[in-house]
């Protein structure tokens, strides 16, 4: 995971590059012949002056967040994952450098083969992150993604402390997380977050996230960071697992919606070819 800027003094050309999955942030402001870049939107305040981008606001109201390449402020953009930007003579061009579809030839054909391949890739990814000279911890929500990562870490001989954040009055995840911790012999610490978030905590979240983000898990994530600060430098979590394996109910609704559209298209009621907007439609309509 990386993000970097390379200045070619001979060619007078700047290149910005972001890693394949966009794990490291890279944002930039461009207006006229002015280009500024940073790892946080807040670093560009002196350029965008807090002026909002109308299209980004519309995207946020539909999805609850602002995905790349959009950004909430005018003339600010996020460099998309697996992309690079070249800037020369006051003109920029953005292009992809990583093409995930080109690796499809290496995907196993059978379902069993794909399961074993996914298991092998996951074991390799977890193993790489266990190579540390500092103590490690794991965020354990009881969900599939964090549970699989915790189990794999234990299978590889790691001894991790597990942390679970619970909002006061909602302990839905706690039984699953506790069961997982007991099953694998993890030391388990529960971080309890007050149900009513003080204004100060919300403002801190705004400061860290830089853009509107309509998911209360942001507060839980910050509470977890505070709980482990000073004790751990590295904490493993399962962020992105549900998205990669379509585990959220959102995807179930999308599948149902696609099935209905296909049936309607079959009798000539709608055009069944438009598949590009179904995710946005589902996020915006099924609230």
C-alpha positions as CSV (number, residue, x, y, z in Angstrom):
1,X,0.0,0.0,0.0
2,X,1.5,3.3,-1.0
3,X,0.9,6.8,-2.3
4,X,3.7,8.9,-3.7
5,X,4.7,12.0,-5.7
6,X,7.6,12.0,-8.2
7,X,9.0,15.2,-9.6
8,X,11.1,14.9,-12.8
9,X,13.2,18.1,-12.7
10,X,14.5,17.5,-16.2
11,X,11.1,17.0,-17.8
12,X,9.4,19.5,-15.4
13,X,6.7,16.8,-14.9
14,X,5.0,15.7,-11.7
15,X,3.6,12.2,-11.3
16,X,1.2,11.2,-8.5
17,X,0.5,7.5,-8.0
18,X,-1.9,5.6,-5.7
19,X,-1.8,1.9,-4.8
20,X,-3.9,-0.8,-6.4
21,X,-6.8,-0.8,-3.8
22,X,-6.5,2.8,-2.6
23,X,-5.5,2.0,0.9
24,X,-3.4,5.1,1.1
25,X,-5.2,8.4,0.5
26,X,-4.1,10.9,-2.1
27,X,-6.0,14.1,-2.9
28,X,-5.3,17.1,-5.0
29,X,-6.6,20.5,-5.8
30,X,-6.4,21.8,-9.4
31,X,-7.5,25.2,-10.7
32,X,-6.1,26.9,-13.8
33,X,-2.3,26.2,-13.6
34,X,-2.3,25.6,-9.9
35,X,-1.9,22.0,-8.5
36,X,-1.6,21.1,-4.9
37,X,-1.7,17.6,-3.4
38,X,-1.7,16.0,0.0
39,X,-2.8,12.9,2.0
40,X,-5.6,14.7,3.7
41,X,-8.3,17.1,2.3
42,X,-7.8,19.4,5.3
43,X,-4.3,20.2,4.1
44,X,-5.8,21.9,1.0
45,X,-8.0,24.3,3.0
46,X,-6.0,27.3,1.8
47,X,-6.9,26.4,-1.8
48,X,-10.6,25.3,-1.8
49,X,-11.7,27.8,0.9
50,X,-14.5,25.5,2.0
51,X,-16.5,25.9,-1.3
52,X,-18.6,22.8,-1.9
53,X,-18.9,20.8,-5.1
54,X,-22.6,20.5,-6.0
55,X,-22.1,17.2,-7.8
56,X,-20.3,15.7,-4.8
57,X,-23.1,16.8,-2.5
58,X,-25.6,15.1,-4.7
59,X,-23.5,11.9,-4.6
60,X,-23.2,12.1,-0.8
61,X,-27.0,12.5,-0.4
62,X,-27.5,9.3,-2.5
63,X,-24.8,7.1,-1.0
64,X,-24.0,8.5,2.4
65,X,-20.3,9.1,1.5
66,X,-18.2,10.6,-1.3
67,X,-16.4,8.0,-3.4
68,X,-13.3,8.7,-5.5
69,X,-12.6,10.5,-7.7
70,X,-15.1,13.0,-6.3
71,X,-14.5,15.2,-3.2
72,X,-16.8,17.4,-1.3
73,X,-15.0,20.6,-2.1
74,X,-14.8,22.4,-5.4
75,X,-11.8,21.7,-7.6
76,X,-10.6,19.0,-5.1
77,X,-10.4,15.4,-6.4
78,X,-9.3,12.1,-5.0
79,X,-6.9,10.1,-7.1
80,X,-8.7,6.8,-7.7
81,X,-7.2,3.5,-6.6
82,X,-4.8,2.0,-9.2
83,X,-4.5,5.4,-11.0
84,X,-1.7,7.9,-11.7
85,X,-1.8,11.6,-12.5
86,X,0.7,13.3,-14.7
87,X,1.0,17.1,-14.5
88,X,3.1,19.1,-16.9
89,X,2.9,22.7,-18.2
90,X,-0.2,23.3,-16.1
91,X,-2.1,20.4,-17.6
92,X,-3.0,17.1,-15.9
93,X,-4.0,13.7,-17.2
94,X,-5.3,10.8,-15.1
95,X,-4.9,7.2,-16.2
96,X,-5.2,3.7,-14.8
97,X,-2.0,1.8,-14.2
98,X,-3.5,-1.3,-12.6
99,X,-6.1,-3.4,-14.4
100,X,-7.6,-6.1,-12.0
101,X,-9.5,-7.8,-14.8
102,X,-6.2,-8.8,-16.4
103,X,-5.5,-11.1,-13.4
104,X,-8.8,-13.0,-14.0
105,X,-6.9,-15.6,-16.0
106,X,-5.3,-16.8,-12.7
107,X,-8.7,-17.3,-11.0
108,X,-9.6,-21.0,-10.4
109,X,-12.5,-22.2,-12.5
110,X,-14.4,-24.4,-10.0
111,X,-16.1,-23.1,-6.9
112,X,-14.0,-25.4,-4.7
113,X,-10.9,-24.1,-6.4
114,X,-11.9,-20.5,-5.9
115,X,-12.6,-21.2,-2.2
116,X,-9.2,-22.7,-1.7
117,X,-7.5,-19.9,-3.7
118,X,-9.3,-17.2,-1.6
119,X,-8.2,-19.1,1.6
120,X,-4.6,-19.2,0.4
121,X,-4.6,-15.5,-0.5
122,X,-6.1,-14.5,2.8
123,X,-3.5,-16.6,4.7
124,X,-0.7,-14.9,2.8
125,X,-2.2,-11.4,3.5
126,X,-2.6,-12.1,7.2
127,X,0.9,-13.7,7.4
128,X,2.5,-10.6,5.8
129,X,0.9,-8.4,8.4
130,X,2.0,-10.6,11.3
131,X,5.6,-9.9,10.4
132,X,6.1,-7.1,13.0
133,X,8.5,-6.3,15.8
134,X,5.8,-4.7,17.9
135,X,2.8,-6.2,19.7
136,X,-0.3,-6.7,17.5
137,X,-4.0,-6.5,18.3
138,X,-7.1,-7.4,16.3
139,X,-10.5,-5.6,16.1
140,X,-13.2,-8.2,16.6
141,X,-16.8,-7.3,15.7
142,X,-18.1,-10.8,15.5
143,X,-18.7,-10.4,11.8
144,X,-17.4,-12.8,9.2
145,X,-14.4,-10.6,8.0
146,X,-12.8,-9.9,11.4
147,X,-13.5,-13.4,12.7
148,X,-11.8,-15.0,9.7
149,X,-8.8,-12.8,10.1
150,X,-8.5,-13.5,13.8
151,X,-8.9,-17.2,13.2
152,X,-6.2,-17.2,10.5
153,X,-3.8,-15.2,12.7
154,X,-4.2,-17.8,15.5
155,X,-3.7,-20.6,13.0
156,X,-0.4,-19.1,12.2
157,X,0.7,-19.0,15.8
158,X,0.0,-15.4,16.6
159,X,-1.1,-14.4,20.1
160,X,-3.3,-11.3,19.8
161,X,-5.4,-9.2,22.1
162,X,-8.9,-8.6,20.7
163,X,-10.9,-5.4,21.0
164,X,-14.6,-5.0,20.5
165,X,-16.4,-1.6,20.5
166,X,-19.9,-1.6,21.8
167,X,-22.3,1.3,21.8
168,X,-24.2,1.6,25.0
169,X,-27.6,0.0,24.6
170,X,-26.7,-2.0,21.6
171,X,-24.7,-5.2,22.3
172,X,-25.8,-7.0,19.2
173,X,-22.3,-7.9,18.1
174,X,-20.9,-8.7,21.6
175,X,-22.1,-12.4,21.9
176,X,-20.5,-13.2,18.5
177,X,-17.3,-11.5,19.3
178,X,-17.1,-13.0,22.7
179,X,-17.8,-16.5,21.3
180,X,-15.0,-16.0,18.7
181,X,-12.5,-14.9,21.3
182,X,-13.3,-17.8,23.6
183,X,-13.1,-20.3,20.7
184,X,-9.6,-19.2,19.8
185,X,-8.3,-18.3,23.2
186,X,-8.0,-14.6,22.5
187,X,-7.6,-12.1,25.3
188,X,-10.7,-10.0,24.8
189,X,-11.3,-6.4,25.9
190,X,-14.6,-4.6,25.4
191,X,-14.6,-0.9,24.8
192,X,-18.0,0.7,25.7
193,X,-19.0,3.8,23.9
194,X,-21.6,6.2,25.4
195,X,-24.9,6.0,23.5
196,X,-25.2,9.8,23.3
197,X,-22.2,11.1,21.5
198,X,-21.1,14.5,22.9
199,X,-20.7,17.3,20.3
200,X,-16.9,17.2,20.9
201,X,-16.7,13.6,19.7
202,X,-18.7,14.4,16.6
203,X,-16.6,17.4,15.8
204,X,-13.5,15.2,16.2
205,X,-14.9,12.7,13.8
206,X,-15.5,15.5,11.3
207,X,-11.9,16.7,11.7
208,X,-10.5,13.2,11.0
209,X,-12.8,12.2,8.1
210,X,-12.5,15.6,6.2
211,X,-15.8,14.9,4.4
212,X,-19.4,14.1,5.3
213,X,-19.7,10.4,6.2
214,X,-23.1,9.1,7.2
215,X,-22.1,6.1,9.2
216,X,-22.1,6.0,12.9
217,X,-19.4,3.4,12.9
218,X,-17.0,6.3,12.4
219,X,-17.4,7.1,16.1
220,X,-16.8,3.5,17.1
221,X,-13.6,3.4,15.0
222,X,-12.3,6.5,16.7
223,X,-13.1,5.2,20.1
224,X,-11.2,2.0,19.3
225,X,-8.2,4.0,18.1
226,X,-8.3,5.9,21.4
227,X,-8.5,2.7,23.4
228,X,-5.4,1.2,21.8
229,X,-3.3,4.3,21.4
230,X,-0.1,4.1,23.3
231,X,-0.5,0.3,23.7
232,X,-0.4,-0.9,20.1
233,X,1.0,0.5,16.9
234,X,-0.7,-2.1,14.7
235,X,-4.2,-3.5,14.8
236,X,-5.7,-5.9,12.3
237,X,-9.3,-5.5,11.1
238,X,-11.6,-6.8,8.5
239,X,-12.4,-3.6,6.7
240,X,-13.7,-4.3,3.2
241,X,-14.5,-8.0,3.7
242,X,-18.3,-7.5,3.4
243,X,-17.9,-5.4,0.3
244,X,-15.6,-7.9,-1.4
245,X,-17.9,-10.9,-0.7
246,X,-21.3,-9.0,-1.0
247,X,-22.1,-9.7,2.7
248,X,-24.3,-6.7,3.5
249,X,-28.1,-6.7,3.1
250,X,-27.6,-4.0,0.5
251,X,-26.4,-6.6,-1.9
252,X,-29.3,-8.9,-1.2
253,X,-31.6,-6.0,-2.1
254,X,-29.6,-5.4,-5.3
255,X,-29.9,-9.0,-6.3
256,X,-33.7,-8.9,-5.7
257,X,-34.0,-5.6,-7.7
258,X,-32.0,-7.1,-10.6
259,X,-34.2,-10.2,-10.6
260,X,-37.3,-8.0,-10.8
261,X,-35.8,-5.9,-13.5
262,X,-34.9,-9.0,-15.5
263,X,-38.4,-10.4,-15.2
264,X,-39.9,-7.0,-16.3
265,X,-37.5,-6.8,-19.2
266,X,-38.5,-10.3,-20.2
267,X,-42.1,-9.2,-20.9
268,X,-40.9,-5.9,-22.5
269,X,-41.8,-3.6,-19.6
270,X,-38.3,-2.1,-19.0
271,X,-34.9,-2.1,-20.6
272,X,-33.0,-4.8,-18.9
273,X,-29.6,-3.7,-20.1
274,X,-28.9,-0.9,-17.7
275,X,-26.9,-2.5,-14.8
276,X,-24.6,0.5,-14.0
277,X,-26.9,2.4,-11.8
278,X,-28.5,-0.4,-9.7
279,X,-26.1,0.1,-6.7
280,X,-26.8,3.8,-6.5
281,X,-30.5,3.3,-6.9
282,X,-30.6,0.7,-4.1
283,X,-28.5,2.8,-1.7
284,X,-30.6,5.9,-2.4
285,X,-34.1,4.3,-2.4
286,X,-33.9,1.5,0.2
287,X,-33.3,3.5,3.3
